[in-house]
Amino acid sequence: MSKDNQDKIIEQKFWDLQSTKSKYLTFDQKVYSAFRINEYALMIERANYHYPINPGSKILDIGCGAGVSTIVLSKLGYSALGIDISPGLIDQAKRLAASENSNSEFIVGDASSTDFSDRTFDVCFMVGLLHHFPNYNPVLHEIQRILKDSGILIAVEPNLLNWSYMKSFKLVQQKNGVSPNEYPLSPNKVSIDMKKYFVDIKIYPFREWDVPFLRQISFGWFELPFKYIILFYRKLIPWAKGKGTFFIICCHKLKKSSHKQRIIM
């Protein structure tokens, strides 16, 4: 066990197994991907609204999986490097990049302890990574170290405050469909923890109209009206942090001279 309390052996074995499966048809090939291509692009689009990312920026895609997100970043005009703990997924990512004529690069590595020099990257992008660490503070510390001054962090995580997601997560967990290291996160706690390392923290709900709980069960003809009831209730919620099954959190690297910190929803 490392100081982040993640069981590295279990995590690597779990994701190596995922590299032999398929979740979505992506780039006309069966590869593991947590999100669809257009969703990765949408994450960057939402982050760009407040944190413009210059063309050609050097982006580290942490927990890149089979490389779909990294290739999307490359196609959007960024210099993208993907890193993942699973050799199986990294091998798959390299093959996918070659088939797509993408200049994306990929390496095997641990998010909480990388070999990169200080202030290497303009942006760190990670989708569904932090919730795999019982203690993700070492990951945040490492990201702060390798980001350039005023560098940008974009993270997407499953929402502990979303009822539908949590019901779905528990059902999938019972089927051993998630890693034993997974712990859905509260945007409240993540934003507080990030204040140690980052400033100008902004949180956006993501997949606001998704009801994953219904995908795990079968309600027959009642499923559609039940979904609309849930979505109608969610639309009435004045507190936006519980609306998305995932949330996007964006922020800037904290400089030593910075004293003002803001969390914006």
N, C-alpha and C positions, 0 to 999 in steps of 0.2 A: 504493500500500500504506500502511496506517496502522500504528501501533505494535503493533497486535494481530496484524499479519502476515496478515490475511485479505484475499483478493482480493475487494473489494466488488462489482465489476462482474460477475465470474463468479457470485458468490453470488446477486446480485439476479436475473440472467438465469435461473439454474437454478430459483429459486423462482417467478419469474413464469411459467415454463413449467409448473410443478406446478399453478398455479392454473387451468390449462386442462384438467387431468386430474382423476381421482377416485381415492381410495384406499379409502374406506369410504362406505357410504350413511349419512349423518348427518343427523338432523333431516328425514328423508325427502327430502333433497337430496344431489346428488353434489358433495361438497366435499372438498378435501384435508384429511386429519387423520392425525396420526402414531399416535394412540391412539383407542380407542373411548370413548364418553361415560362409561360406568361406570368405566373405568380412570382417567380424570381425577378423578372423584369419589373413587375409592379412594386416589389419591395424597394428596388433601387429608385424607381420613380418617386415613391413617397418620401424616401430619404432625401432625394435631390431637391425636394420642394424647399427644405430649410437648410440643407447642407449640400450645396452644389459640388459635384465631384468632377474635376477637370478631366477632359479626354486624355487618355494615356496614363492616368494615375495608376500607381502600383498598388494592387489590391491583393491582400492575403485572404483566401477563402478557407476559413478554419472549420474543420469537420466537413470537408467537401464531398464525402461519400464517393459516388461513382462519377463525379466530375460534371454533372449537368449544370449546376449553378456556376461553376468556374468557367465553363464554356460559354454560358450566357453572358457572363461579365466580359469575356473576351470579345464576343460578338457585339457588345455594346460599346466597344472601343477602349477598354481598359487593359492594362497589363496584369494578367491574373495568374496567381500561383495558388494551387490547392494543396492542402495538407490534411491528412487523416490518419487515425491510429490503425486502420485496417489495411494490411498489404493487399488483401483480395480486392477491396474497393479501389485502391490506388492503381492496381494493374488494370482493372476495368476502365478507370478514368483515362488512363494513357491510351488504351485501345480506342475508346470513344473519341478522344481528341484527335487521334490520327485519322480516323474515319471521317471526321468533320473538318479536316484541314485547319484545325485550331492550333494557335501557338501557345495555348495554355500549358503550364508545366505542373507536375504533381510530385509530391514527396510524402513518404511515411513519416509521421511525427506525432508528438504529444502536445496538445494545446497549452498545457500548463508549464511546459519546459521545452522551448525550441532552441535551435542553434543559430537563429538570426541575430545579427548585430543590432545594437540600439538604433532607434529612429530609422528603420528600414522602409516602412510602408506608409503610404498616404492614407490608406483605408484598411480596416480589418472588417471582414464580412463573415458572419457566422449564423447559420440557420439550424435551430434545434440542437445547439451544442451545450450551453450552460447547464441545462437541466439534466445532463448526464454526469454532473459532478456534485457529490454531497456537499463539498465546499468549493465553490467556484471562484473564490477570491484569488487564489494563485493564477487562475486563467486571466482574470481582469488585470492583475499586476503584470503578467507577461505581455498582454496586449498593450498596456500603457508603455511598457519598455520598448517594444518594437515599433510603435507608431511614431511617426515624425511629430514635431511640435505642431499643435493644432490639428493633428490627424483625426480622422473620423472613425468611430465604431458604429456599425450597424448590426444589431442582433435581433433575431426572431425566435420567440420561445412559446411553448404551449402554455395556455392561460389557466392557472389554478382557480381563478375566480369565475370561470365559465362552467356552468352546471352541466351543459351538454357534453363538453369536452371531457370533464372529469368522469362522468358516467361511462363514456366511451372508453376512456383510458383504463378504467378498472376492469371492464369486460375484456379488453385486449390483453391486459396484464394477466388475467386468469388463464388465458390461452397461451401464455409465454410469448406473446407477440411483441413485447418490448424488452429492452435490456434491463437486467436487475439494477443497473445504475441510474435508471431514469426517475426523476422527481419533478413533476410539473411545477411551474413557478408562479408566484404572485408578482405582477408588475410593480406593486407597492414596495415589496422587499428588494427586488432587483434594483429599482431606481435609488433606494436608500443606500444599498451596498455600492452602487456605482459612484456615488458622491465622493468616495475616497480617491477615485482615480480620474473622474471625468466631470465635465461641466456642460451646461446648457442641455440638459437631458430632456428629450422629447419622447412621448409614448403615443403610438397609434394602434388602434385595434386592427386586427387582420383576420380575414375570413369571417366577416361580421354576419354573413347570412348562411353560414355552414351549421348543420346540425348533425355532427358525427355520431351521436348516440343512436340515431335511427338507422345508421348503416350496420350497426352491430346486432340489431334485432329485426324481427319482421312483424309489422303491425297490419300487413295486408292492406285492405282498402282504407283503413283508418290512418295509415302512415302520412299521407299528404295533408289532410286537415290538421293532424297533430303537429306537423312541421310548421304549418302556417300559424297555429296558436302560439308555438314557441317563438317564432320570428316576430309576431305581433307584440308579444310580451317584451321581447328583447328591444324592440323599437321604442317602447315606452320607458325603458330604463334610462334615467337621466345621467347615470354614472357610466361613462363610456368604457371604463377599464374592464368591465365584465362582458362587453358586447362581442368581442372577437374570440374565436376559439384559440387564436394565437395573438400575440402582440409584438409590434416592432418597437425597438428602443434605439434611439440614435443619440449620439453625444460627441463632444470634442475631448481630446486629451487634456488632462488637467496639468497646467504649467505650475511650477513652484511659486510663481509670482501671482497666481490667480487666487482670489479670495472669495469672489462672488460665485455662488452656485445656484442654478435655477432648475427646477423640474417643471416641465410644461406638458399639459395633457390636452 
